[in-house]
Amino acid sequence: MKVETIRALWKRPIGFRISLSRLSLAAYILLALAAPLIAPQNPYDPLQIYAWEASSPPGTIGSGGFMYLLGTDGLGRDMASTILYGLRISLVVALTSSSVAALIGLTAGVSAAYFGKWVDALIMRIVDLQLSLPTILVALIAIVTLGPGIDRIVLAIIIVQWAVYARVVRGVALAETGKPYLDAVRLLRLPTIRTILRHLLPNCIAPAITLIPIELGSAVALEATLSFLGLGVPIDKPSLGSTVANGFQYLFTGQYWISLFPGLALFGLIASINFVGEELRRHLDPRSRSI
């Protein structure tokens, strides 16, 4: 790359970071999808794990004949394989929870704005109550109530995130309900469901779309936090958060790689999602393109 090109990219740091983030996020997704094909070891299969090779440093040649490029964890699992499979769990949990939370929040926000009165008051009081509490506290209460497990983590993240979508979408929907086109639709006495789905909802989707990448990154971080605290994904089903937690106890003995490499992967994944979300926001909001 020429020096002039590097200087041009340096003068536009946001665009340069965003282009890198798209490539990085695509790489993360491809690695997660191809994990069973490219991972040297299946961390779920005890027959492929050699306990006597636990905590081996990076570059060690294992009994299976392949190199532990990133070392092994305290259970003898290849760290590179654990990270690849952990990406799958982290992404599945985040995508599932954020999508369902967006759907619930979108429905609740539009319903509150359209029906108004006691429906609006009830929904928004629930939203206000939840948003007044710290996110991690709501997630901890949900996990303690529901119990640990991947499906329960998904449900806990949905409980945490739906209110954010509901508040944002309600604000947009309230502005739309006072416009002439919706008054004309009411005069036609179309069915309520048709009015909401065909006329009101399409004009309220854009804010929800811009929120999805932000909440997706938050979901990845929240799952990692819960797993790090021992309330998330079980240790026998590694996610990036549980892998970092598994290696935390080995940091004081100098076995840094057990937490370092999955921590770097987690940081890169969240950063890529956030930058892609910023690009999406700038694309959907013309006022921000000149910034």
C-alpha positions in Angstrom: 0.0 0.0 0.0 1.4 3.4 -1.0 2.2 6.0 1.6 -0.3 8.4 0.0 -3.1 5.8 0.4 -2.2 5.2 4.0 -2.3 9.0 4.7 -5.7 9.3 3.0 -7.1 6.5 5.1 -5.6 8.1 8.2 -7.5 11.3 7.4 -10.7 9.3 7.3 -10.3 7.1 10.4 -14.0 6.3 10.8 -14.5 5.1 7.2 -11.3 3.1 7.4 -12.3 1.4 10.7 -15.8 0.7 9.3 -14.4 -1.0 6.2 -12.1 -3.2 8.4 -15.0 -4.0 10.7 -17.1 -5.3 7.9 -14.3 -7.6 6.8 -13.7 -8.6 10.5 -17.4 -9.4 11.2 -17.7 -11.4 8.0 -14.6 -13.3 9.0 -16.0 -14.0 12.5 -19.3 -15.3 11.0 -17.5 -17.5 8.4 -15.2 -18.9 11.1 -18.1 -19.7 13.3 -20.0 -21.5 10.5 -16.9 -23.4 9.4 -15.8 -24.4 12.9 -16.6 -28.2 12.5 -14.6 -28.2 9.3 -11.5 -26.2 10.2 -11.2 -26.8 14.0 -8.4 -29.3 14.8 -10.4 -30.7 17.7 -14.0 -31.0 18.8 -14.1 -29.6 22.3 -17.4 -31.3 22.9 -16.0 -34.8 22.3 -14.1 -36.2 25.3 -12.5 -38.8 23.1 -10.5 -36.1 21.3 -9.3 -34.4 24.5 -6.1 -35.5 26.2 -6.3 -34.5 29.9 -2.5 -34.9 30.4 -2.0 -32.1 27.9 -3.9 -29.6 30.0 -2.5 -26.0 30.1 0.0 -26.7 27.3 1.6 -23.4 26.1 1.0 -22.2 22.5 3.0 -24.1 19.9 2.9 -27.4 21.7 2.7 -30.6 19.5 -0.2 -32.7 20.8 -0.8 -36.4 21.0 -3.3 -36.1 18.1 -0.5 -35.1 15.8 -1.4 -31.4 15.4 0.0 -28.3 16.9 -1.8 -26.5 19.7 -1.4 -23.2 18.0 -2.9 -21.2 20.9 -2.2 -23.8 23.6 -4.7 -25.8 25.6 -7.0 -24.9 28.6 -7.2 -26.4 32.0 -9.2 -29.4 30.6 -6.9 -30.2 27.8 -9.0 -28.6 25.1 -7.3 -26.9 22.1 -7.8 -23.2 22.6 -8.1 -22.5 18.8 -10.9 -25.1 18.6 -12.6 -23.8 21.7 -12.6 -20.3 20.4 -14.1 -21.3 17.1 -16.9 -23.3 18.7 -17.3 -20.6 21.3 -17.9 -18.1 18.5 -20.8 -20.3 17.3 -22.5 -20.3 20.7 -21.9 -16.6 21.4 -23.3 -15.5 18.0 -26.3 -17.9 18.1 -27.2 -16.6 21.6 -26.8 -13.0 20.6 -28.6 -13.2 17.2 -31.5 -15.2 18.6 -32.1 -13.0 21.7 -31.7 -9.7 19.8 -34.0 -10.8 17.0 -36.8 -11.9 19.4 -36.3 -8.9 21.6 -36.6 -6.6 18.6 -39.8 -8.3 17.5 -41.4 -8.1 21.0 -40.2 -4.5 21.5 -41.4 -3.4 18.0 -44.9 -4.9 18.7 -45.1 -3.4 22.2 -44.0 0.0 21.1 -46.3 0.2 18.1 -49.3 -1.1 20.1 -48.7 1.5 22.9 -48.6 4.3 20.4 -51.6 3.2 18.3 -54.0 2.2 21.0 -52.9 4.8 23.6 -54.8 5.2 26.9 -54.5 2.4 29.3 -52.6 0.2 26.9 -49.9 2.9 26.5 -49.8 3.5 30.2 -49.4 -0.1 31.1 -46.7 -0.9 28.6 -44.7 2.2 29.3 -44.9 1.8 33.1 -43.4 -1.7 32.6 -40.7 -0.3 30.3 -39.9 2.6 32.7 -39.6 0.2 35.6 -37.2 -2.1 33.7 -35.1 0.6 32.3 -34.7 2.2 35.7 -32.8 -0.9 36.9 -29.2 -1.7 35.8 -29.1 -4.1 32.9 -26.8 -6.6 34.7 -29.2 -6.7 37.7 -32.2 -7.5 35.5 -30.2 -10.2 33.8 -29.0 -11.7 37.1 -32.5 -11.8 38.5 -33.7 -13.5 35.4 -31.0 -16.1 35.4 -31.4 -16.8 39.1 -35.1 -17.2 38.6 -34.9 -19.3 35.4 -31.7 -21.2 36.1 -28.5 -21.6 34.0 -28.5 -22.9 30.4 -28.2 -21.6 26.9 -32.0 -21.3 26.4 -32.4 -19.5 29.7 -29.6 -17.0 28.8 -31.4 -16.3 25.5 -34.6 -15.7 27.5 -32.8 -13.5 30.0 -31.3 -11.3 27.3 -34.7 -11.0 25.7 -36.2 -9.8 29.0 -33.3 -7.2 29.3 -33.5 -5.8 25.7 -37.1 -5.7 24.6 -37.8 -2.5 26.6 -35.2 -0.6 24.7 -36.8 -1.3 21.4 -40.3 -0.6 22.8 -39.3 2.9 24.0 -37.6 3.9 20.8 -40.3 2.5 18.5 -43.1 4.1 20.6 -41.6 7.5 20.1 -41.4 7.1 16.4 -44.9 5.6 16.2 -46.4 8.4 18.2 -45.2 10.9 15.6 -46.6 8.7 12.8 -50.1 8.3 14.4 -50.7 12.1 14.0 -49.9 12.2 10.3 -52.7 12.7 7.7 -52.1 9.4 5.9 -53.0 7.4 9.1 -56.1 9.6 9.6 -57.1 8.7 6.0 -56.6 5.0 6.8 -58.8 5.3 9.9 -61.6 6.9 7.8 -61.5 3.8 5.5 -62.2 1.7 8.6 -59.6 -0.9 7.6 -59.0 -3.7 10.1 -56.7 -2.7 13.0 -54.2 -5.4 12.3 -54.0 -4.4 8.6 -53.6 -0.7 9.6 -50.7 -1.5 11.9 -48.9 -4.0 9.8 -49.3 -2.4 6.4 -49.3 1.3 7.2 -47.8 2.1 10.6 -45.3 -0.6 11.2 -43.2 0.0 8.0 -42.6 3.6 9.0 -41.3 2.6 12.4 -38.9 -0.2 11.5 -35.8 2.0 10.6 -35.0 2.9 14.3 -35.3 -0.7 15.3 -32.9 -1.8 12.5 -30.3 0.7 13.7 -30.7 -0.6 17.3 -30.2 -4.2 16.4 -26.4 -4.1 15.9 -26.0 -2.1 19.1 -28.1 -4.5 21.1 -26.4 -7.4 19.3 -23.0 -6.3 20.6 -24.6 -5.8 24.1 -26.0 -9.3 24.0 -22.6 -10.8 23.2 -21.1 -8.8 26.1 -23.9 -9.7 28.5 -23.7 -13.4 27.7 -19.9 -13.2 28.2 -20.5 -11.4 31.6 -23.0 -14.0 32.8 -20.8 -16.9 31.7 -17.8 -15.2 33.4 -19.8 -15.1 36.6 -20.6 -18.8 36.3 -24.3 -18.1 35.6 -24.3 -18.5 31.8 -23.1 -21.2 29.4 -21.9 -24.4 31.2 -18.2 -25.0 31.1 -18.7 -28.2 29.0 -20.3 -26.0 26.2 -17.7 -23.3 25.7 -18.7 -19.8 24.7 -16.2 -17.0 24.6 -17.3 -15.7 28.0 -17.1 -19.1 29.7 -13.7 -19.7 28.1 -12.3 -16.5 29.5 -13.8 -17.4 32.9 -12.2 -20.8 32.7 -8.8 -19.3 32.3 -9.1 -16.6 34.9 -7.9 -18.8 37.7 -4.7 -19.7 35.7 -3.6 -16.1 35.2 -1.7 -16.0 38.5 0.3 -19.1 37.5 1.5 -17.5 34.2 -0.9 -19.5 31.9 -2.1 -16.3 30.3 -3.2 -17.8 26.9 -6.3 -19.5 28.4 -7.9 -16.1 29.0 -6.0 -13.8 26.6 -6.9 -15.3 23.2 -10.6 -15.8 23.8 -10.7 -12.3 25.4 -9.1 -10.8 22.3 -11.6 -12.7 20.1 -14.5 -11.4 22.2 -13.2 -7.9 22.1 -12.8 -8.0 18.3 -16.2 -9.5 17.8 -18.0 -6.8 19.9 -15.9 -4.0 18.2 -16.7 -5.3 14.7 -20.5 -5.4 15.5 -20.4 -1.9 17.0 -18.6 -0.4 14.0 -20.9 -2.1 11.5 -23.9 -0.8 13.5 -22.4 2.7 13.3 -22.1 2.3 9.5 -25.8 1.2 9.3 -26.9 4.1 11.4 -25.0 6.6 9.2 -26.6 5.0 6.1 -30.2 5.1 7.4 -29.8 8.6 8.9 -28.9 11.1 6.2 -28.3 13.8 8.8 -25.3 11.9 10.1 -23.5 11.3 6.8 -21.8 14.7 6.9 -20.3 14.1 10.3 
